[in-house]
Amino acid sequence: MDEQSVQARGGFAYGVKHGDLHVHGSGGVSYRLERVEDPLPGDPVPHRWPEGRLSALWLHGPDFTRTGAASASIAAGFAADGWAVLAARPSNAPGTDPVPADATGVVIIVAGADDWSTPELGWLLSNTVLHRPELPARLLLTASSMNGLPALRAALTPLRAGIHPIEIARPSGGTVPADRPGDVPRGTTDVT
């Protein structure tokens, strides 16, 4: 008979029998993939995806509302073609597979990607939803700047995945909002 004793004082403790345990981070906020139903189409955004089964766009600009609208508009085009549109949202709750069996591909929206740490983005890139051989996969990342792009590009290179940056300029004479609407940890916001 196997015996196991696990104790924790002021922290987290894990116990596993006859298996592997993989722990990442420091117990902080993680993410959950949630289905985005009917993303709202908006003004068309000129864009070109890098070649490959997995590729990404980095939509950046100082106006968070405009970058979010641009990603929703691009995602709406994919949804119309039968792709599953998902959003990475902060959560520690376990998730279920949000990709329907009849999906022709998968798109993941990451709002405020420049607020995600490099390990957090790396953890997202390891998600099996992005690595199903039968499904093409796309990442739509919104950011206020280009700051996180080099690290993400380096993480995508071993996966043979490319990323293109697209600047989403603010409208002429427009102002930049002081805060991102619906700010939550890691800059994610509701895109539904």
LUMPA-970796 format. One record per atom (N, C-alpha, C): z, y, x; residue in three letters. Coordinates in steps of 0.02 Angstrom, whole numbers, padded with zeros to 5 digits, always signed. Example, Ala and Ser with C-alpha at 12.3 -4.5 7.8 and 13.67 -1.06 7.14 Angstrom:
2
+00390-00284+00660ALA/+00390-00225+00615ALA/+00390-00165+00660ALA/+00354-00112+00642SER/+00357-00053+00684SER/+00394+00002+00645SER/
***
This chain:
192
+00000-00059+00042MET/+00000+00000+00000MET/+00000+00062+00044MET/-00045+00108+00029ASP/-00049+00171+00066ASP/+00003+00220+00040ASP/+00033+00256+00086GLU/+00079+00308+00067GLU/+00055+00373+00096GLU/+00067+00427+00059GLN/+00047+00492+00083GLN/+00097+00543+00060GLN/+00116+00587+00105SER/+00162+00641+00089SER/+00130+00706+00111SER/+00120+00752+00065VAL/+00090+00817+00081VAL/+00138+00871+00060VAL/+00154+00917+00106GLN/+00200+00972+00091GLN/+00169+01038+00114GLN/+00186+01090+00078ALA/+00163+01158+00097ALA/+00219+01207+00081ALA/+00232+01250+00127ARG/+00280+01303+00116ARG/+00244+01369+00122ARG/+00234+01403+00065GLY/+00201+01468+00065GLY/+00127+01466+00080GLY/+00093+01412+00063GLY/+00021+01408+00076GLY/-00011+01353+00036GLY/-00067+01327+00061PHE/-00104+01275+00028PHE/-00096+01209+00066PHE/-00096+01155+00030ALA/-00093+01089+00062ALA/-00143+01044+00027ALA/-00176+01001+00066TYR/-00225+00954+00039TYR/-00210+00885+00065TYR/-00221+00835+00023GLY/-00213+00767+00044GLY/-00272+00725+00021GLY/-00299+00683+00065VAL/-00356+00641+00048VAL/-00343+00571+00075VAL/-00356+00522+00033LYS/-00352+00453+00055LYS/-00422+00423+00054LYS/-00441+00391+00108HIS/-00505+00356+00113HIS/-00564+00402+00098HIS/-00563+00461+00125GLY/-00618+00508+00112GLY/-00617+00564+00163GLY/-00663+00611+00153ASP/-00668+00669+00197ASP/-00644+00731+00160ASP/-00616+00776+00197LEU/-00595+00840+00169LEU/-00630+00895+00208LEU/-00664+00939+00172HIS/-00698+00996+00202HIS/-00667+01059+00174HIS/-00638+01100+00217VAL/-00606+01162+00196VAL/-00640+01218+00232VAL/-00654+01272+00196HIS/-00684+01330+00228HIS/-00646+01392+00205HIS/-00651+01444+00245GLY/-00620+01507+00226GLY/-00545+01505+00233GLY/-00513+01556+00205SER/-00441+01561+00210SER/-00408+01559+00142SER/-00438+01523+00095GLY/-00410+01520+00029GLY/-00429+01580-00014GLY/-00476+01621+00010GLY/-00497+01680-00027GLY/-00545+01663-00082GLY/-00575+01714-00110VAL/-00622+01705-00166VAL/-00684+01668-00142VAL/-00706+01620-00180SER/-00767+01584-00166SER/-00818+01604-00219SER/-00871+01566-00227TYR/-00921+01584-00277TYR/-00934+01526-00324TYR/-00965+01542-00378ARG/-00987+01492-00427ARG/-01057+01511-00450ARG/-01100+01462-00457LEU/-01167+01476-00482LEU/-01166+01471-00558LEU/-01189+01524-00591GLU/-01191+01526-00664GLU/-01261+01542-00687GLU/-01281+01512-00741ARG/-01347+01522-00769ARG/-01353+01592-00797ARG/-01408+01626-00783VAL/-01424+01692-00811VAL/-01475+01680-00867VAL/-01454+01691-00928GLU/-01499+01681-00984GLU/-01540+01744-00996GLU/-01605+01736-01000ASP/-01651+01791-01016ASP/-01639+01854-00975ASP/-01652+01853-00909PRO/-01646+01914-00871PRO/-01693+01967-00899PRO/-01670+02029-00898LEU/-01709+02083-00929LEU/-01767+02105-00885LEU/-01828+02100-00911PRO/-01884+02125-00870PRO/-01882+02200-00867PRO/-01901+02227-00811GLY/-01904+02300-00803GLY/-01970+02319-00772GLY/-01970+02376-00739ASP/-02030+02398-00705ASP/-02048+02347-00651ASP/-02112+02331-00645PRO/-02132+02283-00593PRO/-02113+02309-00523PRO/-02091+02264-00481VAL/-02072+02281-00413VAL/-02122+02247-00366VAL/-02162+02286-00329PRO/-02208+02254-00282PRO/-02169+02214-00230PRO/-02188+02151-00223HIS/-02153+02109-00176HIS/-02198+02052-00154HIS/-02181+02022-00097ARG/-02217+01965-00070ARG/-02166+01918-00041ARG/-02168+01855-00062TRP/-02120+01805-00038TRP/-02145+01775+00027TRP/-02100+01762+00074PRO/-02120+01725+00134PRO/-02143+01655+00115PRO/-02183+01625+00157GLU/-02207+01557+00145GLU/-02149+01508+00148GLU/-02157+01452+00113GLY/-02107+01399+00118GLY/-02075+01382+00052GLY/-02044+01322+00050ARG/-02010+01300-00011ARG/-01948+01342-00025ARG/-01915+01366+00027LEU/-01857+01410+00020LEU/-01873+01477+00053LEU/-01863+01531+00017SER/-01874+01598+00045SER/-01830+01648+00009SER/-01827+01708+00038ALA/-01781+01758+00011ALA/-01809+01829+00014ALA/-01785+01871-00030LEU/-01798+01943-00029LEU/-01732+01979-00023LEU/-01730+02030+00019TRP/-01671+02073+00029TRP/-01689+02141-00001TRP/-01666+02154-00063LEU/-01680+02216-00098LEU/-01625+02265-00081LEU/-01641+02319-00045HIS/-01588+02363-00023HIS/-01604+02436-00041HIS/-01552+02473-00052GLY/-01558+02544-00068GLY/-01490+02572-00088GLY/-01482+02638-00088PRO/-01417+02668-00102PRO/-01397+02666-00175PRO/-01444+02654-00220ASP/-01429+02655-00292ASP/-01422+02582-00316ASP/-01360+02560-00324PHE/-01347+02490-00342PHE/-01377+02471-00409PHE/-01379+02518-00456THR/-01408+02504-00522THR/-01482+02489-00515THR/-01517+02525-00472ARG/-01589+02513-00463ARG/-01604+02448-00427ARG/-01563+02430-00377THR/-01575+02366-00342THR/-01561+02308-00389THR/-01509+02315-00431GLY/-01493+02263-00480GLY/-01549+02255-00532GLY/-01576+02312-00554ALA/-01631+02310-00603ALA/-01693+02279-00571ALA/-01705+02293-00507ALA/-01764+02265-00473ALA/-01757+02189-00468ALA/-01697+02165-00450SER/-01688+02092-00444SER/-01695+02059-00513SER/-01668+02091-00565ALA/-01674+02063-00633ALA/-01747+02060-00655ALA/-01786+02111-00637SER/-01856+02113-00656SER/-01895+02056-00622SER/-01882+02046-00558ILE/-01915+01991-00522ILE/-01893+01924-00551ILE/-01829+01917-00565ALA/-01802+01854-00593ALA/-01832+01840-00662ALA/-01844+01892-00701ALA/-01873+01883-00768ALA/-01942+01851-00763ALA/-01981+01870-00712GLY/-02046+01838-00702GLY/-02040+01764-00687GLY/-01991+01745-00647PHE/-01979+01675-00633PHE/-01956+01637-00696PHE/-01911+01669-00734ALA/-01886+01636-00795ALA/-01943+01623-00843ALA/-01991+01669-00848ALA/-02048+01660-00892ALA/-02091+01601-00870ALA/-02088+01584-00805ASP/-02127+01527-00779ASP/-02087+01462-00777ASP/-02028+01461-00809GLY/-01989+01399-00814GLY/-01939+01387-00759GLY/-01927+01437-00716TRP/-01878+01429-00663TRP/-01808+01440-00691TRP/-01759+01407-00661ALA/-01689+01419-00677ALA/-01666+01479-00637ALA/-01637+01528-00672VAL/-01611+01589-00639VAL/-01535+01584-00639VAL/-01506+01587-00579LEU/-01434+01582-00571LEU/-01407+01644-00537LEU/-01343+01657-00547ALA/-01309+01712-00512ALA/-01249+01683-00476ALA/-01240+01704-00413ALA/-01181+01684-00375ALA/-01126+01735-00391ALA/-01073+01711-00424ARG/-01019+01755-00445ARG/-00953+01732-00413ARG/-00908+01779-00400PRO/-00844+01759-00370PRO/-00804+01716-00417PRO/-00780+01660-00391SER/-00740+01614-00431SER/-00714+01559-00387SER/-00655+01535-00402ASN/-00629+01476-00369ASN/-00632+01415-00414ASN/-00658+01426-00475ALA/-00662+01371-00523ALA/-00719+01324-00505ALA/-00711+01259-00515PRO/-00766+01213-00502PRO/-00822+01225-00552PRO/-00883+01215-00530GLY/-00940+01225-00573GLY/-00976+01160-00588GLY/-01022+01164-00634THR/-01066+01107-00648THR/-01135+01125-00626THR/-01180+01078-00626ASP/-01249+01091-00605ASP/-01283+01134-00657ASP/-01299+01197-00641PRO/-01329+01242-00691PRO/-01406+01238-00695PRO/-01436+01189-00660VAL/-01509+01185-00658VAL/-01532+01131-00707VAL/-01569+01151-00760PRO/-01594+01101-00808PRO/-01645+01055-00776PRO/-01650+00995-00803ALA/-01695+00944-00774ALA/-01768+00965-00776ALA/-01787+01007-00823ASP/-01858+01026-00829ASP/-01875+01091-00791ASP/-01829+01117-00750ALA/-01843+01179-00713ALA/-01899+01167-00662ALA/-01941+01217-00654THR/-01996+01212-00605THR/-01975+01240-00537THR/-01917+01272-00534GLY/-01891+01301-00473GLY/-01824+01332-00487GLY/-01793+01359-00435VAL/-01727+01391-00444VAL/-01725+01457-00406VAL/-01698+01509-00439VAL/-01688+01575-00409VAL/-01613+01590-00412VAL/-01585+01610-00356ILE/-01514+01630-00355ILE/-01510+01705-00339ILE/-01477+01742-00382ILE/-01466+01814-00372ILE/-01398+01823-00339ILE/-01397+01860-00284VAL/-01334+01876-00250VAL/-01328+01952-00250VAL/-01287+01979-00295ALA/-01277+02052-00298ALA/-01227+02073-00245ALA/-01242+02129-00212GLY/-01197+02154-00160GLY/-01193+02108-00100GLY/-01249+02080-00079ALA/-01249+02031-00024ALA/-01223+02060+00041ALA/-01228+02125+00051ASP/-01202+02154+00113ASP/-01126+02156+00113ASP/-01094+02141+00057ASP/-01021+02136+00055ASP/-00997+02065+00067ASP/-01043+02017+00068TRP/-01025+01947+00083TRP/-01019+01941+00159TRP/-00973+01901+00182SER/-00967+01888+00254SER/-01022+01839+00275SER/-01036+01837+00339THR/-01086+01790+00365THR/-01067+01717+00348THR/-01004+01697+00357PRO/-00987+01627+00337PRO/-00996+01615+00262PRO/-00982+01665+00220GLU/-00991+01655+00148GLU/-01065+01646+00131GLU/-01108+01686+00162LEU/-01180+01677+00150LEU/-01204+01610+00177LEU/-01177+01590+00234GLY/-01194+01524+00262GLY/-01173+01468+00216GLY/-01115+01475+00184TRP/-01091+01424+00138TRP/-01138+01421+00077TRP/-01160+01478+00053LEU/-01208+01479-00003LEU/-01273+01444+00017LEU/-01297+01458+00078LEU/-01360+01427+00101LEU/-01354+01351+00106LEU/-01294+01324+00111SER/-01287+01252+00116SER/-01283+01219+00047SER/-01283+01258-00007ASN/-01278+01230-00074ASN/-01338+01184-00088ASN/-01325+01124-00113THR/-01379+01076-00126THR/-01430+01099-00177THR/-01411+01148-00219VAL/-01459+01175-00267VAL/-01520+01203-00231VAL/-01510+01230-00171LEU/-01565+01260-00133LEU/-01605+01209-00093LEU/-01583+01146-00091HIS/-01615+01098-00046HIS/-01641+01036-00082HIS/-01661+01043-00143ARG/-01692+00987-00179ARG/-01766+00987-00161ARG/-01791+00933-00132PRO/-01860+00932-00110PRO/-01911+00945-00165PRO/-01893+00926-00227GLU/-01941+00934-00282GLU/-01941+01004-00312GLU/-01894+01047-00293LEU/-01889+01114-00323LEU/-01896+01169-00271LEU/-01945+01214-00280PRO/-01946+01273-00236PRO/-01885+01316-00252PRO/-01860+01352-00202ALA/-01800+01393-00211ALA/-01810+01462-00183ALA/-01782+01511-00217ARG/-01787+01581-00196ARG/-01718+01613-00201ARG/-01705+01658-00154LEU/-01644+01698-00155LEU/-01663+01771-00165LEU/-01632+01804-00213LEU/-01640+01875-00225LEU/-01574+01908-00208LEU/-01572+01943-00152LEU/-01510+01973-00129LEU/-01515+02049-00134LEU/-01465+02080-00166THR/-01464+02153-00170THR/-01412+02179-00122THR/-01426+02237-00092ALA/-01380+02266-00043ALA/-01390+02341-00041ALA/-01340+02376-00016SER/-01347+02448-00009SER/-01380+02468+00056SER/-01382+02422+00104SER/-01410+02437+00169SER/-01442+02374+00199SER/-01465+02380+00260MET/-01495+02323+00295MET/-01443+02287+00339MET/-01380+02306+00335ASN/-01329+02282+00382ASN/-01323+02206+00387ASN/-01324+02171+00332GLY/-01314+02098+00334GLY/-01378+02059+00346GLY/-01435+02093+00347LEU/-01499+02057+00352LEU/-01508+02017+00417LEU/-01492+02045+00476PRO/-01503+02005+00537PRO/-01465+01939+00538PRO/-01403+01939+00516ALA/-01364+01877+00515ALA/-01393+01827+00466ALA/-01415+01851+00408LEU/-01444+01806+00359LEU/-01510+01778+00384LEU/-01550+01820+00416ARG/-01614+01797+00444ARG/-01601+01742+00495ARG/-01550+01750+00536ALA/-01533+01699+00586ALA/-01511+01634+00553ALA/-01475+01639+00497ALA/-01453+01579+00461ALA/-01511+01544+00426ALA/-01561+01582+00405LEU/-01619+01553+00371LEU/-01668+01520+00419LEU/-01671+01542+00481THR/-01720+01517+00530THR/-01716+01441+00539THR/-01657+01411+00549PRO/-01655+01338+00556PRO/-01677+01301+00493PRO/-01675+01335+00436LEU/-01696+01304+00373LEU/-01771+01313+00361LEU/-01804+01343+00410ARG/-01876+01359+00404ARG/-01889+01402+00342ARG/-01845+01449+00331ALA/-01850+01494+00273ALA/-01855+01566+00299ALA/-01899+01604+00267GLY/-01907+01673+00287GLY/-01875+01721+00237GLY/-01867+01783+00258ILE/-01839+01835+00215ILE/-01877+01900+00227ILE/-01893+01934+00173HIS/-01926+01999+00177HIS/-01880+02052+00148HIS/-01871+02107+00184PRO/-01833+02163+00156PRO/-01878+02208+00114PRO/-01852+02234+00059ILE/-01888+02281+00017ILE/-01841+02339+00001ILE/-01862+02399+00019GLU/-01821+02457+00004GLU/-01833+02479-00068GLU/-01779+02487-00105ILE/-01782+02512-00174ILE/-01757+02584-00171ILE/-01804+02630-00171ALA/-01786+02701-00163ALA/-01756+02728-00227ALA/-01713+02778-00219ARG/-01686+02811-00278ARG/-01739+02856-00308ARG/-01735+02870-00373PRO/-01786+02913-00404PRO/-01783+02983-00375PRO/-01839+03018-00377SER/-01843+03086-00351SER/-01790+03129-00386SER/-01751+03165-00346GLY/-01700+03209-00374GLY/-01640+03172-00401GLY/-01639+03104-00394GLY/-01584+03065-00421GLY/-01523+03068-00376GLY/-01468+03050-00403THR/-01406+03048-00365THR/-01385+02975-00358THR/-01345+02963-00309VAL/-01319+02896-00297VAL/-01251+02890-00331VAL/-01241+02839-00373PRO/-01176+02831-00405PRO/-01120+02824-00352PRO/-01061+02853-00367ALA/-01006+02851-00320ALA/-00982+02779-00309ALA/-00979+02740-00362ASP/-00957+02671-00358ASP/-01008+02626-00391ASP/-01009+02564-00369ARG/-01052+02516-00401ARG/-01022+02498-00469ARG/-01063+02494-00521PRO/-01035+02476-00586PRO/-01007+02405-00584PRO/-00947+02397-00612GLY/-00917+02330-00617GLY/-00898+02301-00550GLY/-00879+02343-00501ASP/-00860+02318-00435ASP/-00806+02264-00441ASP/-00817+02210-00406VAL/-00768+02157-00400VAL/-00770+02135-00327VAL/-00724+02094-00304PRO/-00726+02073-00234PRO/-00794+02046-00214PRO/-00816+02063-00155ARG/-00879+02044-00124ARG/-00938+02077-00158ARG/-00928+02127-00199GLY/-00982+02167-00226GLY/-01025+02135-00279GLY/-01006+02078-00306THR/-01048+02048-00357THR/-01038+02084-00422THR/-01089+02085-00463THR/-01085+02118-00528THR/-01124+02077-00579THR/-01111+02089-00641ASP/-01143+02050-00694ASP/-01215+02069-00700ASP/-01260+02020-00694VAL/-01331+02034-00699VAL/-01361+02010-00764VAL/-01319+01985-00810THR/-01346+01961-00873THR/-01358+02018-00921THR/
***
